[in-house]
Amino acid sequence: LQVPYARSEAHLTELLERVCEKMKEYGEKVDPATHRKSYVRVLSHDGTKMDLSGVKFDGDVTSSLKFACESIAEEYEDELIEFLSHEAENVKDRLCSKRTDLCDHALHIPHDEL
């Protein structure tokens, strides 16, 4: 059985080691009505200008997000690689609902935002 490189365990492990570096592309936004924090991209994929009003992005936010990302990636590495290597649909949904209770609210966020 041949596995495409993009779905190979070696490639996915390599990606997991680098994915948390992307946390520097996110900032913290607080909903004025509910005071709930959310994290939003501060750098667009294609370089277009983004509305960053009310978004806080600094070293503390970036460090906290990177640490949380690394903790989750380490704790759930086997599940992430399993889901991604088998081309599982809705990896985010399956990880959130099947394995953790960390992101129930994230199930309502469009996939392209994560």
C-alpha positions as CSV (number, residue, x, y, z in Angstrom):
1,L,0.0,0.0,0.0
2,Q,1.5,3.3,-1.1
3,V,0.7,6.4,0.9
4,P,1.0,9.8,-0.7
5,Y,3.8,11.8,0.9
6,A,1.4,14.5,2.0
7,R,-0.5,12.0,4.1
8,S,2.6,10.1,5.3
9,E,3.3,9.9,9.0
10,A,6.8,11.4,8.4
11,H,5.4,14.4,6.6
12,L,2.5,15.0,9.1
13,T,4.9,14.7,12.1
14,E,7.1,17.3,10.4
15,L,4.1,19.6,9.9
16,L,3.0,19.2,13.5
17,E,6.4,20.3,14.6
18,R,6.1,23.6,12.6
19,V,2.4,24.4,12.8
20,C,2.6,26.2,16.2
21,E,5.0,28.8,14.7
22,K,1.9,30.0,12.8
23,M,0.5,31.3,16.1
24,K,2.3,34.6,15.4
25,E,-0.3,35.2,12.7
26,Y,-3.1,35.4,15.2
27,G,-4.3,38.0,17.7
28,E,-6.8,38.1,20.5
29,K,-10.2,39.8,20.1
30,V,-12.7,40.3,23.0
31,D,-16.4,40.4,22.2
32,P,-17.7,43.6,23.7
33,A,-21.1,42.1,24.5
34,T,-20.1,38.7,26.0
35,H,-16.4,39.5,26.9
36,R,-15.5,36.2,25.4
37,K,-12.0,36.0,23.9
38,S,-11.4,34.6,20.5
39,Y,-8.4,34.4,18.3
40,V,-8.3,35.7,14.8
41,R,-5.8,35.9,12.0
42,V,-3.9,39.1,11.8
43,L,-2.0,38.2,8.6
44,S,-4.1,37.3,5.6
45,H,-3.1,34.3,3.4
46,D,-2.9,36.5,0.3
47,G,-1.6,39.8,1.7
48,T,-4.9,41.7,1.6
49,K,-5.5,44.2,4.3
50,M,-7.5,42.9,7.2
51,D,-9.8,44.7,9.7
52,L,-7.9,44.5,13.0
53,S,-10.0,46.9,15.0
54,G,-10.2,45.6,18.6
55,V,-7.6,42.9,18.0
56,K,-4.7,42.7,20.4
57,F,-1.5,41.1,19.2
58,D,1.7,41.2,21.2
59,G,4.3,38.9,22.6
60,D,2.1,37.7,25.4
61,V,-0.8,36.7,23.2
62,T,1.6,35.0,20.7
63,S,3.5,33.1,23.5
64,S,0.3,31.9,25.1
65,L,-1.2,30.7,21.8
66,K,2.1,29.0,20.8
67,F,2.3,27.2,24.2
68,A,-1.3,26.1,24.0
69,C,-0.8,24.9,20.4
70,E,2.3,22.9,21.4
71,S,0.6,21.3,24.4
72,I,-2.4,20.2,22.2
73,A,-0.1,19.0,19.4
74,E,2.0,17.0,21.8
75,E,-0.9,15.5,23.7
76,Y,-3.0,14.6,20.7
77,E,-0.2,13.9,18.2
78,D,-1.3,10.3,17.6
79,E,-4.9,11.3,17.0
80,L,-4.0,14.2,14.7
81,I,-1.7,12.0,12.6
82,E,-4.3,9.2,12.5
83,F,-7.1,11.5,11.4
84,L,-5.0,13.4,8.8
85,S,-3.3,10.4,7.4
86,H,-6.6,8.7,6.6
87,E,-8.0,11.8,5.0
88,A,-10.7,12.0,7.6
89,E,-13.3,14.5,6.9
90,N,-13.8,17.2,9.4
91,V,-10.7,16.5,11.4
92,K,-11.4,19.5,13.6
93,D,-14.9,18.2,14.4
94,R,-13.7,14.7,15.1
95,L,-10.9,15.8,17.3
96,C,-13.1,18.2,19.2
97,S,-16.1,15.9,19.7
98,K,-14.4,12.5,19.9
99,R,-11.2,13.2,21.8
100,T,-11.4,16.5,23.7
101,D,-13.7,19.1,25.2
102,L,-11.3,21.9,24.4
103,C,-13.2,23.4,21.5
104,D,-16.9,22.8,21.6
105,H,-17.5,26.5,20.6
106,A,-15.0,26.1,17.7
107,L,-17.4,23.6,15.9
108,H,-19.3,26.7,14.7
109,I,-16.3,28.5,13.2
110,P,-15.9,28.0,9.5
111,H,-13.0,25.6,8.7
112,D,-11.0,28.2,6.7
113,E,-10.7,30.3,9.8
114,L,-8.6,27.8,11.7
